[in-house]
């Protein structure tokens, strides 16, 4: 996605647009945990992934640790404020020593959990813990789950209350806030862009279904916000 957005050079470094702050990069969180058993198999380099097999689990941990270090190295030369990674619930779970494993469909995320995986390296844990839970740029609110503070607090009640329910409410959840628009991840969507909060919130978690992925360009201005959806936003074989 960085390549497609023109943010990375052929050598893998940040482009001048990022280095000079002409563009801002926001990652909406959940940089860890594959969302299907098939994706875990590809990640671990095995034919059939078994999270209870210590060798499979360690391979999955190592692949994700390598990925996180690649992301950190890419972002390191950028000026402060140019790039932001928001803390997702899976990221929080990875650094929590007390929260039990999460689960996606039929696979449990056992990485770095006591009794299952190894400890997440301290430098990565400290880095992830530094990620903010929300960001506001030119009146656009970015967060992992939603516009209210409680949406992005990943305690036990977060899962019991299912705090993504706001996306189904027939009301403008951003009303009364200073936000012009919201951009959120967390909730998987098909076909790219879904809208909530009466059209004022973009739901952009397009990763996780087969080969689909999505990213968004936002051009903010006094007259409005232009939204361009990019990526492979629909990949489906329809029955004849």
N, C-alpha and C positions, 0 to 999 in steps of 0.2 A: 504493500500500500504506500509506503514511503517512496518507493521508486515511481509508482504511478502518479503520485502527487507532485513529483519533481522536487522532493525534499532530500534525496540522497544521490550522491555522485556515483559513477561506475565503480569507484574505489571503496564505496561504502561509507563515505563521510557525509556530513551535513552540507547542504548547498548554501550558497551565499545568501539566499532569501532567508534561511533560518539563522545563519550566523550573524547577519546584520539586522535581524529582528523585523523584517518586512512581513513575515508570516508568523503565526503562532500555531503550535501543535498541541492538541489536547487529546489525551488517551482516556477513555471513559472507564477504565478499570477492568478488573478480572484478567490480569496478565498471566495468571496461573490456572492450572486444572483444565485439561481437555474435557470437552462436554459430551463425549461418546466413547464407547469402548473401542470403536474402529479408529478414532483419532488417537486414543492412547496407544493402540497397537503400532500406528505409524510413528508416534513419538518415541516409543521404547524400542522400535525396530524388531518387533516380534509378530508372529502370525496371528496369535490370539492372546490378547492382554488379560492377565489375571492379577488384579491388584493385591491379592493375598500371596502371590509368589514374590519372595523378597528380591529376587534378581530382576523381575519385571518392574517392581516398585522402585528399585534403586535406579534403573535405567530411566524411568519417567522423571524421577527427581533430578538426575544429572542433566537430562535434556532441558528441563525447565530452568535449572540454575544457569546453564550455559546461555540460554535465551535471555534471561534477565541480565546477565553480565553484558551481553551484546547490546541490549537496549541502553543500559547505563553508560557504556562506552560511547555509544552514538550521541547521547544527550550531554555528556560531560563538557564538550567545548562550547556549548551554547550559552549565551548570556542569560542571566537570571530573568525568569518570567517568560521566556520564549516558549518553553515546553513544560507541560504539566501532565503528570499521571495522577488520576484520581483513584482513591482507595476504594476498591470493590469489595463485596462481601467475601469472595473467594480469596482475595489478597489478604484480607484481615484474618480469615481462617488459617491461612498458611503461617502466620506469625503468632497466632494465639496458642498458648500452651494449655489452656483450659477448655477451649471449645472443641467439641468432638468433630469427627469427620463429616463433611458435607457429602451430598449425593446428587448426581445428575442421571436421571433415568435409571439404568440398571447398573451403574458403576459408582463405587464409593471412592472419594478422594482421600486416600490414606497418606499422601505424601507429607513428610515431616511431622507426622503425628506420633506421640509417645506410644510405644508398644507395636508400632507398625514400621514407620519410616525412620530415617535418620534426622538429626537436627538440621534445620535450615541454617546455612552459614551465617554467622553473626553479622557480617557486613551487609548481606542481602536483607536480613531481618530488620536491621536499623534503617536501611534505605526505604524499604516498603513502609515501615512505620512512620516515615516522614511525609508520605504522600497525603495531600489534603483530601477532604471529603467533598468539597465543592469549589467552584471557581466562577467568577463573574467577569465577563469581558464585553465591554460596550453594551451592557444591558442584557446580555445573553447569559443565562444561568446554566452551568455545566455541573452535573453530578452523576453518580453511578445509578441511583435508583429513582430519585424524584426531587421535587422542588422544596419539600418541607424538611426541616432538620431531622425529624425522627425517621424519615425515609432512608437516611444514610447512616444510621446507628445500628450496628450488626450484633445486637445482643440476642438473648434467647427469645425475647418478645418479637424481634424482627421476623423470626420464622413462624412463631405461633400466630401472629397477627397478619401475616402475609402483606407486608407494607407496599407491595406493588399494586394493591387493589385500586389505588387512586386512578390508574389509567382507564378503568372501566366506568368511572363516575361521569355522569353527564353534567359536568360543571367545569368552569374555568378555574382550575386549581391555582393558577398563577395570579388570579385577581387579588388585588390588595398587596401584591408584592411589587418591588421596583423592576421586575424582569420583563423585558420585551418578548422573550422567547426562552424556552428551556430545551436542552439537549441531554438525553439520558440513555444509558445502556441497560444492562441487567435483564430486561425482559426480551426474550428471543422473538424476533419477527421474521416473517417470510416475505420475500419479494422486495426487500429493501427498507423503505421508509414507512413507518406507521405514525399516525398522529394521535395525540391525546389532549386533554385539557382544552377541548373545543378548538383544536387546531393550533394551539400555542406551544405545544410540547412535541419535540421530535423524539421518537423511539428508534434507536439506531443499532441495537444489538443484532446485526444480521449474520454474525459468525455462528457456526455450529451446525448448520444444516448442509450436509454434503460439502460441496465446494463453494458455497455461497459466502460472500463477504461484502461488507459495505463500509464506505467512509464518506464523509460529507464535507463540502467546502461551504463556509459561511462568509459572505461579504457583508459587513455591517456598515450602515450609513444612516444619516439622519432621516432619509426618505423611506427606509425600509431595510429588510434583511433578505439578501438573495441566497437561496439554498440550492446547491448543486449536489446531487447524489451521484456517487461514483462507486466503482467496484463491479463485482459479479453479483447482481442483486436478484436475479431469478434464474434458476437452472433446474429445469424440470422436464421430464418426458411425459407428455400427455398421451393417454390411451387413444388409439385410432378408432 
